Amino acid sequence: MTKTLSAKRWITMLLLMALHAIPFSTATAMPVTPVTSDTLSIARTMLLNGEIIVALSHLENGVTGVRGDVYIAAPPEIVWAVITDYDNHKNFVPNVLDSGIISDNGNEKVMFEKGKSGMFIFNKTVTVNMRVWGEKPRRLNFEQITGDFKVYRGEWLLMVSPPDKGTFLTYKAEVKPDFFAPGFAVRNVQKKECPLMLSAMKKRAESSLTLAKKTP
């Protein structure tokens, strides 16, 4: 049975669709609405003003789809370096307790992260070993090899923003825990943690750019 989207959620999804002109995978029926240049302009303006846009979707077999967008005032090369600084994620990404590279063959790496996830009044510690690969500095794919998820995969997309050479960063993931967790709880966790993660990436990249400019 379909449900009517709230106005706020519908506007958010439209804005995200406009950013990269791709459809969301969602079980909720949506009317066919053209993506206009005005919609695109609104979305970019929101991001340039410092907002982080996050949308969640219901996928098949109990999988939660997550998408987040943020603007970072640093070029893609610096943003890429921050995302792939796996040994130091524990030092600047909220709720990451430990992280690092397990193996590196150049084109593909295996890394691990151990994180704390808040669900209801409990805290759950989850660990994931992931294969990561991509096209520097435009796209980075990740997929769980072993860990506490039945499904954990996605990608980072980096798009340069002329004329200031900043970066529109998109995070997309499909998530399903390998332990009991109601769908609404998983969505609540992602709704809370995705903006924190994107904000941390933004702060780290912009700080790195400032430091690089000060270094002779």
Stockholm file with secondary structure:
# STOCKHOLM 1.0

chainA/1-216         MTKTLSAKRWITMLLLMALHAIPFSTATAMPVTPVTSDTLSIARTMLLNGEIIVALSHLENGVTGVRGDVYIAAPPEIVWAVITDYDNHKNFVPNVLDSGIISDNGNEKVMFEKGKSGMFIFNKTVTVNMRVWGEKPRRLNFEQITGDFKVYRGEWLLMVSPPDKGTFLTYKAEVKPDFFAPGFAVRNVQKKECPLMLSAMKKRAESSLTLAKKTP
#=GR chainA/1-216 SS CCCCCCHHHHHHHHHHHHHHTCCCCCSSCCCCCCCCHHHHHHHHHHHHTTCCEEEEEECGGGCEEEEEEEEESSCHHHHHHHHTCGGGHHHHSTTEEEEEEEEECSSEEEEEEEEEEEETTEEEEEEEEEEEEEETTTEEEEEEEEESEEEEEEEEEEEEETTTTEEEEEEEEEEEESSCCCHHHHHHHHHHHHHHHHHHHHHHHHHHHHHHHHCC
#=GC SS_cons         CCCCCCHHHHHHHHHHHHHHTCCCCCSSCCCCCCCCHHHHHHHHHHHHTTCCEEEEEECGGGCEEEEEEEEESSCHHHHHHHHTCGGGHHHHSTTEEEEEEEEECSSEEEEEEEEEEEETTEEEEEEEEEEEEEETTTEEEEEEEEESEEEEEEEEEEEEETTTTEEEEEEEEEEEESSCCCHHHHHHHHHHHHHHHHHHHHHHHHHHHHHHHHCC
//
